[in-house]
Amino acid sequence: MKLELHFAPLQGYTEDVYRRLHHDIFGGVNTYYTPFLRLEHGTVRPKDLRDISAEHNQGLTVVPQVIANGGAELEALLPFVQAQGYQRVDINMGCPFPLQTRHGRGAGLLLRPEKVGEIADVMLAHPEISFSLKMRLGMESCDEWRDVLPIVDRMPLAHLCVHPRVARQQYKGEVNMEAFESLVNATRHPVIYNGDIVSVEMMTRLQARFAGRLHGLMLGRGLLAQPWLAQEYVSDERLSCEAKRSLLLKLHTQLLAHFELRIPDEAQRLNKIRTLWEYMEPTLGRKQWKRLMKAGNMRNYLALVEDLFVI
């Protein structure tokens, strides 16, 4: 039996249009997560609200993610999510970036058990919402999760997603599978694994190693690099190079058409469409990838894309 697949939220990449097109063109993903909502001057940015709006997310399962530094911020964020008709919310306790952690958000919560307790209290006060939580092993030490797990375990969670790095690593260095296994064995919650999933073989190995103990897999950068990865895992069939190119061309064409309608400035539009390729260096090869990323204008860029899709 296959594990459930979840598409991780990545700011600037997995916006509503990308999620819809990925679902329609590639598929294989059970649940998509929005880039996190946060409070700015007591409210949520309009562009973030547009991203989670129900009209932009019809036909696929989407869970809004929020980031908060404690119970008060979480309580303030929930009405924005509920106003869009959502009954599920994912809590970000894993973001490693200093802009968030120094304010006690994301992975910064791992050093503030009292704030994690406040978040647990807010969850318990909202039984109408199904919550999930994404976390790291710690800020500096891979054992810091132990201080907050008793609090996390009293949360009413649908699942706990764990990225087995510490925040200071950000997305570099090795994941700590031994610490991850210890956490899996210690928590009462169903666990989803997230981190460096770049092949169907890796997904199969994770499923075998944690047989009966993993609830699912969350893919992020690996799925941006190979948008067909979830489909290959679910179907047990490997796509040909020609099929991959065809699907990728379809994704690029529809993304660009969307941006042409919404971004009048050509330079801004070029910068935006290039985000499609940012994680694809291993897929395209260094030389081709570098040329795409350095194209100085839309005409040169489109010529390079045309060469890329010549079969």
ZIJOWO-V309535 format. One line per field, one symbol per residue. phi: phi as a letter, one per 20 degrees, with the letter a starting at -180 (. if undefined). Layout:
# ZIJOWO-V309535
phi->???
This chain:
# ZIJOWO-V309535
phi->.fffdcefecgncefgffgfffffedmnefbddegfebeclnbdggfffffeggfecfnbeccfdccberffffffegfffffenedcbdeeccgefggeffemdlffffecgffffffgffgfecffdedccdbdfreddfdffffdfgfgfefedfaddcdeceffflcdmefdfffffffgfeeeefddecqmecbffffffffffdgmddercddcffeffcfeffffffemceffgfffffffffffgffffffffdcffffffffffffgegeegffengfffffffdgebfffffffffffefe
